[in-house]
Amino acid sequence: MAKFLYRVGRFAFEKRRLVVTLWLGILAAAVVGAASAPTPPPDSFSIPGTESQQAFDLLAQRFPGTKSDGAQARIVFVAPDGQQIGSDENRAKVEQIVASAASGGQVKGVLDPFQTGAVSKNGTTAYATVSYGATSADLTDATKDALTSAVDKGRADGLTVEIGGTALQAKPDMGGATEAIGLAIAAIVLMITFGAVAAAGLPLITALIGLGVGIAAIMTIGMSTTTTTLAMMLGLAVGIDYALFIVSRYRTERREGYSPEEAAGRAVGTAGSAVVFAGLTVVIALAGLSVVGIPMLTKMGLAAAGTVAIAVAVALTLLPALLGFFQKAVMPKAFRKSLRAEEIPARHDAKPNMGTRWARFVVRRPVAVLVLGLLGLGVLVLPVSSLDLGIPGDESQPTSTTQRRAYDDLAAGFGAGFNGPLSIVIDAKNAADPKAAVEKASQTLAATPGVVTLTPAMFNQAGDTAMLTAIPATGPSTTATKDLVHTLRGEAGGLKAATGATVLVTGTTAMNIDMSQKMQDALLPYLAVVVGLAVILLMLVFRSIAVPIKAALGFLLSVGAAFGVIVAVFQWGWLASLLGVHQTGPIMSMMPIFLIGVVFGLAMDYEVFLVTRMREAFAHGSSAEDAIVTGFQHSARVVVAAAAIMIAVFSGFIGGGEAMIKMMGLGLAAAVFFDAFVVRMTIVPAVLALLGDKAWWLPRWLDKILPNVDVEGESLERREPEKEPEPALV
């Protein structure tokens, strides 16, 4: 691999104009394709293999025409204190608001609360339902203005009026200004690390070009913008990091006296090999999300994997081409001065850098450092025991939003469970008497503890299938509602035996519960695959048994600590107000698998760049302890910079308006911090120091079986080096 990438790097450097032109052409073609691509169809959420999905499919079959992806607005009315919403005066105001809301051009139907009986028992609250013939993303401004103007008029008349549903659902805010701040911090970190504007700018430029190609390609092939969330996070972060590693190695090779062409080839052959390996682990982990069996998750994983693959290709080809245009400019100021003085400066390591001093400290006190590191992460892992997975809804919105206020008003007027109704489908096609079977099932379901209301059965035209709605006593995100869904499904077996009818529980609340369960069931197998893959790949790279096992265990610690932070903030409410979290609740059910997939790749990233130099030194005769110090001397600075950039980019998403985006940003930022600074920079050297030479032991029979991937570029050392006899002029 090292030899092949060496040739790629040299070719890109020497044919730099051609390579840059090709990438700019690819970017332009992708942008044109995205601009001319037809509007992608709205995202359809499905969970194959679950009872909820089975019921939805049955409804679509037995009740044709009832399935609709159109937006819906639920207008909630609350009478002033001491008044009834059904009084003549308030009723007239409500009917006027409903009529005004119905004037929107895309309105499909309106249900008047007084005609449908949608009035609370105490008579203070009512709601009207407005159905649209278009999705929330396709609603025009005129349609939304008609809705909000009608509501504003009602508020001016003295009623409390709020809007729930999906009609005013906004697209996720990806961070805005805070994301720009993250990029600015990344630029500052690069400038401090390299001390040269060109060296700091190239990683940013190549990362943005790679991200642009990736996002445009996603839109060109018809994927919706929803799938780009994870792709944007990872594409930018790994794009910067991969370029950072290669630029850093190029500067090192130049200091060793190699010509610009040779330095570029060697940088891509060594650091580029590690980039390929790190990128491959991320791609595999993200593509592996498809095994969960949720189409939306599969699309997001594949979109992000494709963007990461593009980032790797950009780092291996476009970056060395750009280095050809900035051969001297990317070097430190002292190096450039020495070139003008017509001499290549020799490297002097008289004054140990911070990485060297830290490694020596850890090597001298491995037990104490290891214990402190494990205790610290162990404390952070403790909150994971309280992890509660779910799908946050309107209850997690800020109280400043009309959706959240509508949710609260409905809960106050109709009960907490009104916001999470359960749709029950009774398939009586195989029953001897369908109506009697449905009646028997209705009586049993209505008597179930936790069910407040059960609506009368609505039969299809054939009379063999009925649909009912059960209102729980508790909210949609509570454990009690989850238990109720399981109880209702448990009763289905007895009902089928007694009546011959099949009872299925579905609806948004039940689907969220099924999704959380499916994610939980897939978590351990997915984790086993990811950890197993890590051990095998690292065994190939480091020719060791202990190093891969240590790396995998460190990865588990990083993920566990990150989960602990997420639970503490989003479930327990610690520092919630500081981070803009307005409501605690269950953790997004997709979060664990997302975090595992992403952090796995990043953890292997840091492991490879840090430990590769250690193995290289050990293979060339250094003692185990000296090899640790050498690895930190050459790699600690760049790993710290890479981690700081990742943290800055991910932290930018904490400023997003959506709880899901905040959760992903905080989780990824915390995981990178723990993995880079606690696991890789602290626990790893302590463990290696305690193991000594045994850390690099590999059975002979296994050594013969495993292929040599040569990530550290040993084959390049056997080449006749192309030293630079005199300074290269640009």
NUFISE-384410 format. One record per atom (N, C-alpha, C): x, y, z. Coordinates in steps of 0.1 Angstrom, whole numbers, plus 5000, padded with zeros to 4 digits. Layout:
<pts>
XYZ/...
</pts>
This chain:
<pts>
500849885000/500050005000/500950135000/501950125008/502850245009/503450284996/503950184988/504550214975/503550264965/502350204965/501350254956/500950404959/500750434972/500350564976/501450664973/502650614975/503850704972/503850744958/503550654949/503450684934/502250784932/501150764939/500050854937/500350994941/501051004953/501451134958/502351204949/503351134943/504351194934/503651244921/502751154916/502051184904/501251314906/500451324917/499651434919/500451564921/501651554927/502551664929/503051714916/503551624908/504151654895/503151704885/501951644885/500851684875/499851764882/500251854891/499351934899/498352014892/498652074881/497652154874/496552064868/496951944863/495951854859/495051804870/495651764881/494851714892/493851814898/494351944900/493552044905/492352074895/492652074882/491652104872/490551994873/491051864874/490051754875/489151764887/489651804899/488851814910/487951934909/488352044904/487452154902/486352124892/486752044882/485651994873/484651904879/485151814888/484251724895/483351804904/483851904911/483051984920/481952064912/482452124900/481452194892/480352104887/480751984882/479751894877/478751844888/479351824900/478451784911/477451894915/477952024915/477052134918/475952154908/476352144895/475452154884/474352044885/474851924888/473951804889/472951824900/473451884912/472551904923/471552014920/471952114913/471052224910/469952184900/470352094891/469352054880/468651924884/468951864895/468251744899/466851774904/465851684901/464551714905/464451704920/463351774925/463151774940/462951634945/463751594955/463651454959/462251434966/461751314966/460451284972/460651294987/459551324994/459651345009/460151215016/460851235027/461251125034/460151045039/460050915037/459050825042/459650735053/459150745065/459750675076/459050535077/459850435078/459350305079/460350215087/459750115094/460550025102/460149885099/460649835088/460349695084/460549595095/459549495096/459749395105/459149415119/458449535121/457849565134/456349555132/455649545144/454149535144/453549665139/454249775143/453649905138/453649915123/454749875117/454849885102/453849785096/453649675102/452749575097/451349625097/450949705108/449649765109/449449875099/450449955097/450350065087/450150005073/450849905070/450749835057/449349785055/448849725066/447449665065/446449775063/446649885070/445650005068/445650055054/446850065048/446950105034/446250015025/446249885028/445649785020/444149775022/443649785034/442249765037/441449895037/442150005040/441550145039/442250225028/442050195016/442750265005/442350415005/443350495003/443150635003/443250705016/443350635027/443550695040/444950735043/445850665037/447250695040/447650825033/448250915040/448651045035/449851095041/450751145033/452051205038/451851365039/450651415037/450451555038/450651605052/450951735053/451151805065/449751815073/449851835085/448651855093/448851955104/447852045106/447952145117/446852115127/447252115140/446252105150/446152235158/445052305155/444852445162/444252425175/444852465186/444352445199/443852575205/442652565210/441952685216/441752675231/442152775238/441852775253/441152895256/440052885263/439152995266/439853085278/439553215278/440053295290/439653235303/440353265313/440053215327/438553245330/437853135335/436453155340/435453145329/435953125316/434953115305/435052975299/433952945291/433852815284/434152845269/434952745263/435252765249/434052755240/432952685245/431752675237/430652775239/431052885247/430052995248/429853055234/428753125233/428353185220/429453275214/430053355223/431053455219/432353375214/432853285223/434053215220/433853115208/432653065207/432452965196/432453045183/431953165182/432053245170/433453275166/434253305176/435653335174/436453215168/436153095174/436752975170/436452945156/435152955153/434652915139/435253015129/435453145133/436053235124/437553205121/438253155131/439653115130/439752995121/438852895123/438852775115/438552815100/437652895098/437352935084/438453005077/439153095085/440353165079/441453065076/441652975085/442752875083/442452785071/441152765068/440752675057/440952745044/441252875044/441352955031/442652935024/443652865030/444852835024/444652755011/445452775001/445252714989/445552564989/446352514998/446652374998/445952295009/444852355014/444052285024/443252175018/443352055024/442551935019/441251915027/441251955039/440051935048/440251995061/439152035068/439152095081/438152025090/438451995102/437551935111/437252035122/435952075122/435552175132/435352115146/435952165157/435952105170/434552085175/433552165172/432252155177/431352055170/431752025158/431051925150/431651785153/432951775156/433551645159/433651615174/433251705182/433251685197/434651695203/435551765196/436951785201/437051895211/436251875222/436251975233/436451895246/437351955254/437651885267/436451875276/436551785286/435351765295/435051885303/436051965307/435752085315/435352205306/435352185293/434752285284/435652405281/436952395286/437852515284/438752505272/438952385266/439852365256/439252285244/439652325232/439152255220/440252255210/440152175199/441152175189/440452145175/440952205165/440552185151/441752125144/441452035134/442451975126/442352015112/443452065107/443552115093/444552015085/443951955075/444851865067/445151925054/446451905049/446951965037/447251855027/447251895014/447551805003/449051805000/449851865008/451251875005/452051845018/453251805017/454151785029/454451915035/454951915047/455352045054/456452115046/457352045040/458352105032/457852175020/456752125015/456152175002/455052285004/454752315017/453652415019/454252555015/453452625008/453852765003/453752855015/454452975013/454453075023/453053135025/452253135014/450953185014/450053095023/450252965022/449452875030/449752885045/451052895048/451452915062/451053045067/451053145059/450653285063/449153285067/448353215058/446953205061/446653135075/447453035078/447352965091/447753055103/448853115102/449353195113/448553325114/448153385103/447353505104/445953475111/445353365108/444153325115/444353315130/445453255133/445753235148/446053365154/446753455148/447053585154/445853665156/444853655147/443553725148/442853665161/442853535163/442253475174/442853525187/444153535187/444853575199/444553725202/444353805192/444053945194/442653955200/441753855197/440353855202/440253805216/441453765222/441453725236/441553575239/441553495228/441653355230/443153315231/443453205238/444753145237/444753045225/445553065215/445552985203/446952945200/447152815198/448452755195/448352655184/449452635177/449452545165/450452425168/449852305167/450652185168/450652115154/451151995154/451251925141/452551955133/452451915120/453651925112/453652045102/452552115102/452452225091/453552325093/453852365105/454952475107/456252415111/456452285108/457652215112/458852275104/459852325111/460952385104/462052285101/462852315091/463952225088/465052235099/465752125102/466652135113/467752235111/468052315121/469052415121/470352345123/471252355114/472552285115/473652355123/473252455130/474252525138/474452665135/474352705123/474452855119/475752915123/475653015132/476853095135/477753015144/477252925152/478152845160/479052755152/478452705141/479252615132/480352695126/480052825122/481052905116/482152935127/481752945139/482752965150/483652845151/483052725149/483852595150/484852595139/484552645127/485452655116/486552755119/486252865125/487252965129/488152905139/487652835149/488552775158/489452675152/488952595142/489852505135/490952575128/490652685122/491652765115/492752815124/492252855136/493252905146/494152795151/493552675153/494352555158/495352525147/494952525134/495852485124/497052595123/496652715125/497652825124/498752805136/498252775148/499152755159/499952625157/499352525151/500152395149/501252415139/500952485127/501852485116/502652615116/502152725121/502852855120/503052905106/502152865097/502252915083/500852925078/500553035071/499153055066/498752945056/499752915047/499452815037/499152675043/500052635052/499852505058/498552495066/498152615072/496852615079/495652615069/495852685058/494752695049/494452575040/495452505036/495252385027/494352285033/494452245046/493452145051/492052205050/491852325053/490452385052/489952385038/490852425029/490352435015/490052295009/490852195012/490652065007/489352005014/489252025026/488051975034/486752035028/486752165025/485552225020/485252175006/486252154998/486052104984/485451964985/486051874993/485551744995/484151735000/483851825010/482451835015/481551885004/481951974997/481052024986/480751924976/481751844972/481551734962/480551634968/480851594981/480051494987/478551534989/478251654994/476951704996/476151714982/476951774973/476251794959/475951654953/476851564955/476551424949/475351364956/475251384969/474051334976/472751384971/472751514968/471551584963/471351544948/472451514941/472351484926/471651344925/471951254933/471351114932/469951104938/469451214943/468051214947/467851194962/468851194970/468651184985/468251324990/467451315000/466851445006/467951505015/467751635018/468651705026/468751655040/467751575044/467851515058/468951425059/469351355048/470451255049/471751325050/471851455048/473151515048/473651555062/472751545072/473151585086/474451525090/474551395090/475751325095/476851345085/476551355072/477651365062/478351505064/477551605067/478151735069/479151735081/478651675092/479451675104/480751605102/480651485096/481851395094/482751445083/482151485072/482851515060/483851635063/483351735070/484151845073/485251815083/484951745094/485851715104/486951615099/486651505093/487751415089/488451475077/487851555069/488551615057/489651705062/489451785073/490451865079/491551775085/491151675093/492151595100/493051515090/492451455080/493251375071/494251465064/493851585060/494851675053/495851725063/495451745076/496451785086/497551685088/497151555088/498251445090/499151445078/498651465066/499551455055/500451575053/499951695056/500751815056/501851815066/501451765078/502451755089/503551655085/503251545078/504251445074/505151505063/504551585054/505251645043/506351745049/505951825059/506851915066/508051835072/507651725078/508751645085/509751595075/509251535063/510151485053/510951595047/510451715046/511251825040/512351865050/512051855063/513151885073/514251785073/513851665069/514851555068/515751575055/515451675047/516251705035/515751645022/514551595022/514051535009/513551655000/513651624987/513051724978/511551734979/510951844974/509551864975/508751744969/509251694957/508551584951/508651464959/509851434964/510051314972/509251324986/509251444992/508551465004/507051445003/506551484992/505051474989/504751324987/505551254980/505351114978/505451034991/506451064999/506650995011/505551025021/505051145021/503951185030/502751115027/502351105014/501151025010/501450875012/502650825010/502850685012/502850645027/503150735036/503150695050/501950745057/501750875059/500550935065/499350895057/499550895044/498350865035/497850725037/498850625040/498450495043/497550485055/497950565065/497150565078/495750635075/495750735066/494550795063/493550695056/494050615047/493250515040/492650425050/493550375060/493050285070/491950345079/492250465083/491250535092/489950565084/490150605072/488950635064/488150505062/488850395059/488150265057/487350225069/487950245081/487150205093/485950285094/485950415092/484750505093/483750455082/484150435070/483250395059/482550265063/483350165068/482750035071/481750055082/482150125093/481250145104/479950215100/480050315091/478850385087/477950305077/478650235068/477850155059/477250035066/477849995077/477249885085/475949925092/475650055093/474350095098/473150035091/473449995079/472349935071/471849805077/472649735085/472249605091/471149625101/470949745106/469849775115/468549755109/468449775096/467149755089/466149865089/466649995092/465750105091/466250195079/465450205069/465850265056/466450405058/465850495067/466350625068/467750625074/467950535084/469350515090/470350465080/469850375071/470750325060/471150435051/470250525047/470550635038/471550735044/471350765057/472250855064/473650795065/473650665068/474950605069/475750595056/475050565046/475650555033/476050685027/475250785030/475650925025/476850975033/476950955046/478150995053/479350915049/479150785047/480250695042/480850745029/479950785020/480450835007/481150965008/480751045017/481351175019/482751155025/482851065035/484151035041/485150975030/484650885021/485450825011/485950935002/485151034999/485551144990/486651224998/486551245011/487551315019/488851245018/488851115018/490151035017/490751065003/489951054993/490451064979/491051204977/490351314983/490851444982/492151464989/492351405001/493551415008/494751345001/494451234994/495551164987/495951214974/495051294968/495351344954/495351494953/494251564957/494251704956/495251774965/495351724977/496251784987/497751784982/498351674978/499751684973/499851764960/498751774952/498851864941/498952014945/498152044956/498252184961/499552214968/500152104974/501452124980/502452164969/502252114957/503152154946/503152304943/502052374946/501952514944/502452594956/502552524968/503052594980/504152514986/505152484979/506252394984/506952454995/507252584995/507952655006/506952715016/505852765010/504952845019/504352765030/504252625029/503752545040/504752525051/505952555048/507052525058/507052635069/507652605081/507852715091/508752825086/508552935092/509253055088/510753035089/511252965099/512652945101/513252855089/512452765085/512852675074/512952755061/512052845059/512052925047/513253025047/513553075058/514753165059/516053085056/516052955061/517252875059/517452845044/516252835037/516352815022/516952935015/516553055020/517153175014/518653185017/519053125028/520453115031/521153005025/520452925016/521052815008/521552705017/520752665027/521152555035/519852485041/519852355042/518752285048/519052275063/518152325071/518452315086/518452175091/519352135099/519352005105/518352015117/517751895120/516751895131/517551875144/517151955153/517751955166/516651925177/516851815184/515851785194/516351805208/517251905210/517851935223/516751965233/515752045229/514752085238/513551995236/513151905245/512051815242/510751895241/509851855232/508651925231/507651875242/506451925242/505451895252/505051745251/504951695239/504651555238/505651465244/506951495242/508051415247/508051425263/507851545268/507851555283/506651475289/505451485282/504351415288/504551265287/505051215276/505351065275/506351025285/507351095288/508351055298/507651055312/506751155315/506051155327/505151025329/504450995319/503550875319/504450745321/505550735313/506350615314/506950595328/507250705334/507850695348/506750655358/505450685356/504350665366/503250595359/503450485352/502350425344/501150375353/501350325365/500250275373/499350385378/499950485383/499150605388/498350665377/499050685365/498350755354/497150665349/497450535348/496450435344/495250435353/495450425366/494350425376/493550555375/494250665375/493450795374/492650805361/493150765350/492450765338/491250675338/491450555343/490350455344/489250505353/489650555365/488650605375/487850725369/488550815362/487850935357/486850895347/487150805337/486250755327/485150675333/485550595344/484550505350/483450585357/483750695363/482750785369/481850845358/482350875347/481550935336/480650825330/481050705331/480250595325/479050565333/479050595346/478050555355/476650595351/476350725346/475050755342/474450665331/475250595324/474750505313/473750405319/473850375332/472850275338/471450325337/471350455336/469950525335/469550555321/470250505311/469950535297/468550495294/467750585288/466450565284/466250605270/466050515261/466050545246/464550575242/464450665233/463150705228/463250805216/462150855212/462150955201/461551085207/462351185210/461851315215/460851375205/459751425210/458751495202/458551635206/457351695204/457051835207/457351865221/457251765230/457451795244/458951835247/459851805238/461251845239/461551985233/460552045227/460752175220/460852285231/461452395228/461452505238/460052555240/459752605252/458452665256/458152785248/459152845241/458852965233/458152925220/458152805216/457552765203/456052735205/455252765195/453852735195/453552585196/454452505190/454252355190/454252305204/455252355212/455352315226/454152355234/453752485232/452552535240/451352465236/451152425223/450052345219/450052205226/451152145227/451352025233/450852035248/451352135255/451052155269/449552185271/448952265262/447552295263/446652165261/447052085252/446251965250/446451865261/447651855267/447851775279/447051825291/446951955292/446152015304/444651995302/444252005289/442751995287/442251855285/443051765279/442551635275/443351525282/444351555290/445151455296/446551435289/447451385297/448851365291/448951275280/448051175280/448151075269/447551115256/446851225256/446151275244/447151305233/448351345237/449451375227/450051245221/449751135226/450351005221/449350895219/448250925211/447250825209/447850695203/447150585206/447550455200/446550415190/446950385178/446050335167/445950185168/444750125169/444649985170/443849935158/444449845151/443949785139/443549635142/442249605139/441749475142/441449405128/442249305125/441949235113/441049115116/439849125112/438849025115/438448945103/439248945093/438948875080/438848725082/439548665091/439448525094/438548485105/437848585111/436848555121/435548515116/434848425123/433548385119/432548495118/432648585128/431748695129/432548825131/432948895121/433949005122/433449115132/432149145132/431649255141/431649205155/431249085158/431349035171/432749025176/433648985168/435048975171/435649115175/435249215167/435749345170/435149395183/433849365186/433149415198/433849345210/434149215209/434849145220/436249205223/436949235212/438349295213/438249435219/437249515215/437049645220/436849645235/435949555240/435649545254/436949515262/437749415257/438949375264/439949495264/440149555253/441149665252/440749785261/439449815261/438949935269/439149905284/439049785288/439249745302/440649735307/441549755297/443049745301/443449865309/444049845321/444549955329/445550045322/445350175322/446150265315/445450325303/444350265298/443650315287/442550405292/442550535289/441550625294/440350625285/440550625272/439450635262/439750545251/438650475246/438750395234/437650435225/437950485213/436950535204/436150415198/434950435193/434250335186/434950285174/434750155170/435450105159/434950155146/435850185137/435450235123/435850125113/434850065107/435149955098/435450005084/436149915076/436449945062/435149905054/435249935041/434049905033/433749765032/434749675033/434449535032/433949475046/434049555056/433549515069/434349405076/435649385072/436449285078/437649335086/437749465086/438849535093/438349655100/438749675113/438349795121/439549875126/439349995128/440350085133/439850155145/440550155156/440150225168/441350315173/441050405182/442050485188/441950475203/443050445210/443150435224/443950555230/443450615239/444150735246/444750685259/446050685260/446650635273/446550745284/446750695296/446650795307/447950875309/449050825302/450350895304/450850945290/451851025291/452451095279/453150995270/453451035257/453950935248/455350895251/456150965258/457550935261/457750865274/456650835281/456850775295/456950625294/457550575305/457750425306/456350355307/455450425314/454050365316/453450345302/453550435293/452950425279/453650305272/454950295273/455650185267/455150055272/454950045286/454449925292/453049895287/452249995285/450849985280/450849925266/451749965258/451749915244/452049765245/453049725253/453349585254/452249505260/451449565269/450349495275/449249475265/448949575257/447949565247/448349455236/449549455233/450049355223/450049215230/450249205243/450149075249/448749025250/447749105250/446449065250/445949015236/446749045226/446349015212/446248855210/447248785217/447248645215/445948575220/445548615232/444248555237/443048595229/443048725224/441948765216/441848685203/443048655197/443048585184/442548435187/442948385198/442448245201/440948245204/440448345210/439048355213/438148395202/438648485193/437748545183/438248515169/439448485167/440048465153/440548595147/440348705154/440848835149/442248865154/442948935145/444348975148/444349125152/444949155164/444949285169/446349345168/446549455162/447849525160/447749665165/448849705172/448949835178/449949915171/449550035166/450450115158/450250265162/450550355153/450550495156/451950545158/452050685159/453350745160/454050695173/453250695184/453850655197/454350515197/453550425192/453850285191/455050265181/455050335170/456250325161/457550375167/457450475175/458650525182/459150425192/458250355199/458550255208/459250135201/458650095189/459249985182/460650025176/460750145172/462050185167/463150175178/462750225190/463750225201/464150085204/463149995204/463449855207/464249795196/464049825184/464849765173/466249815174/466449945177/467749995179/468549925190/467749905201/468349845213/468749695209/467949625202/468249485198/469449485189/469649585181/470749585171/472049635177/471949695189/473149765195/474249665198/473949565205/475049475209/475649395197/474849345187/475449285176/476349385168/475849505166/476549605159/477849645166/477849655179/479049685187/480049565186/479549445186/480449325185/481149335171/480349365161/480949365147/482049475147/481749595152/482649705152/483949675159/483749625172/484949595180/485749485174/485049385169/485849275162/486549325150/485949415142/486649465131/487849545135/487749625146/488849705151/490049615155/489749505161/490849415166/491549355153/490749315143/491349245132/492249345124/491649465121/492449565113/493649615121/493549635134/494749685141/495849565142/495349445142/496349335142/497049335129/496449365118/497149375105/498149495105/497749605111/498549725111/499849705120/499549665133/500649665143/501349535145/500849425139/501449295141/501549265155/500449275163/500449265177/499049215182/499049145193/497849095199/497349205209/498249245218/497849335229/497449475224/498049525214/497749665210/496249675204/495849575196/494449585191/493449575203/493649475212/492749455223/492749585232/493849645234/493949765242/493149875235/493349885222/492649995214/491149975215/490649855213/489249825214/488649855227/489349815238/488849845251/488749995254/489850065249/489850215250/488650275243/488350225231/487250275223/485950255231/485750145238/484550125246/484450225258/485650255264/485650355274/485250495269/485750525258/485350655252/483850665249/483350565243/481950565239/481050565252/481450485262/480750485275/480650615282/481850685282/481950815289/481050925281/481050915268/480251005260/478850985262/478350855263/476950825266/476650885280/477550875290/477350925303/477051075303/477851145295/477651295294/476251325287/475951245277/474651275271/473451245280/473551135288/472451115298/472451215308/473551265313/473651365324/472951495319/473251535306/472651665301/471251645296/470951555288/469651545281/468651465289/469051385298/468051305307/467951365321/469151395326/469151445340/469051595341/469451665330/469251815330/470551885335/471651815337/472851885342/473351985331/473552105334/474052205324/473152225312/471852175314/470952185302/470652325298/470452415307/470152555303/471352625296/472552585301/473752645295/473852605280/473452485277/473552425263/472352445255/471352515260/470152545253/469152425252/469252335261/468352215262/467152255271/465952265265/464852325272/463952215279/464152095276/463351995282/464151855282/464151795294/464851665295/463851555290/464451445286/463651335282/464451225277/463951125270/464651005266/465751045255/466750965255/467850985245/467350935231/467651005221/467250965207/467750825205/466850735201/467150595200/468250565190/468450645180/469450625170/470850665175/470950745186/472150805190/473250695194/472950595201/474050495205/474750435192/473950395183/474550335171/475350435163/474750555161/475450665155/476850685161/476750705174/478050745182/479050635181/478650505182/479550395181/480250395167/479450405157/479950405143/480950515140/480650635145/481550745142/482750745151/482550725164/483750725173/484650615170/484150505166/485050395162/486050435152/485650505141/486550545131/487550645136/487050745144/487950845149/488950785159/488550695167/489450635177/490550555170/490250485159/491250415152/492150515145/491650625141/492350735135/493550775144/493150815156/494250865166/495150745169/494550625171/495450515175/496450485164/496150495152/497050465141/498150565140/497750695141/498750805139/499750815151/499250775163/500050785175/500950655176/500350535175/501050415178/501950375166/501650415154/502450375142/503950425144/504050545149/505450595152/506150515163/505350475173/505950385183/506450255178/505650195169/506050065164/507250075155/507250185147/508350215138/509650225146/509650305157/510850315165/511250185172/510250105176/510549975183/511149885172/510649885160/511149795150/512549835146/512949955148/514350005144/515249995156/514849925167/515849895178/515649965190/514650065191/514450135204/513850045214/514050075227/513349995237/511950035237/511149955245/509649975245/509350115250/510050155261/509750285267/510250405258/511450385252/511950485242/510950495230/510450385226/509550385214/508250475218/507750465230/506650545234/506950685233/508150725239/508550865239/508750915224/509350835216/509550875202/508150895195/507250805197/505950825191/505250955195/505350985208/504751115212/505551235207/506851215206/507651325201/507151375187/506851275178/506551305164/505051325162/504251255170/502751255167/501851325177/502251345189/501351405199/500851535195/501651625189/501251755185/500151755175/500251665165/499351665154/498051595158/498151495167/496951435172/496151525181/496851605189/496151705197/495451805188/496151855178/495551955169/494351895162/494451765157/493351695150/492151685159/492351645172/491251635181/490651765184/491451865186/490852005189/490052055177/490452025165/489652055153/488351985153/488351855156/487151775156/486151825167/486751855178/485851905189/485252035185/486052125179/485552255175/484452245165/484652155155/483552135144/482352075150/482451975158/481251905164/480551995174/481352075182/480752165191/479852265184/480252305172/479452405165/477952355163/477752225163/476352175161/475552175173/476252205185/475452215197/474552335197/474952435189/474152555188/472852535179/472752415173/471552385165/470252395173/469152435166/467852445173/467252315176/467552205169/466952075171/467652005182/466851935191/467451855202/468351745196/467951685185/468651575179/470051625174/470151745168/471451805164/472351835175/471751895186/472451925198/473051795204/472251695205/472651565211/473851505203/473751505190/474851455181/476051535183/475951665183/477151755184/477851735197/477051735208/477651715222/478251575223/477551475219/478051335220/479351315213/479451365200/480651345192/481851425198/481551545202/482651635208/483151565220/482251525229/482751455242/483551335239/483051255229/483651125226/485051145221/485251245212/486551285207/487451325218/486951415227/487851465238/488351345246/487351255250/487751145259/488751055252/488451025239/489250925232/490650975230/490751105225/492051155222/492951195234/492351265244/493151315255/493251215267/492251135269/492251045281/492750905276/492150855266/492450715262/493750715254/493850785243/495050765234/496250835240/496150955247/497251025251/497650995266/496850915273/497050895287/497050745290/495950675287/495850535291/496750445282/496750475268/497550395259/499050395263/499750505265/501150495268/501350435282/500450445291/500550385304/500550235303/499550185295/499450035293/500649985285/501050055275/502250005267/503450005276/503650105285/504750105294/504749985303/503549945308/503449835317/503749705310/503349695297/503549565290/504949555285/505549665282/506949655277/507049595263/508049505261/508149435248/507049345245/506249295255/505149205253/504049275245/504049405245/502949475237/503049445223/504249415218/504449395203/504549245199/504149155208/504249015206/503148965196/503548885187/502548815178/503048675175/502248575177/502648435174/503148425160/504248345158/504848335145/503848285135/503048185139/502148125129/501148235124/500748325133/499748425129/500548535121/501748555124/502548655117/502648615102/502748475100/502948425086/501548435078/500448425086/499148425079/498748575075/498948665085/498448805082/499248875071/498548935062/499249015051/499849135057/500949185051/501649295055/501149425048/500349505055/499749625048/500749745048/501749735056/502849835056/502249985057/501450005068/500850135070/501950235073/503050195081/504050285085/505050315074/504950245062/505850275051/507250225052/507350105058/508750045059/509350015045/508449985035/509049955022/509650075016/509250195020/509850315014/511250345020/511450285032/512850305037/513850225030/513350115023/514250035015/514550085001/513850194998/514150264985/515450344986/515950374975/517150464975/516550604976/516850674988/516150804991/516650904981/515650994978/515951104969/516151234977/517351244982/517651364990/517851484982/517651604988/517851724981/519251784984/520051784974/521451824976/521551974979/520552044974/520552194977/519052234978/518852354983/517452394985/516652394972/515452354972/514552354960/513952494959/513952544947/513352674945/511952654939/511052734944/509652734939/509452834928/
</pts>
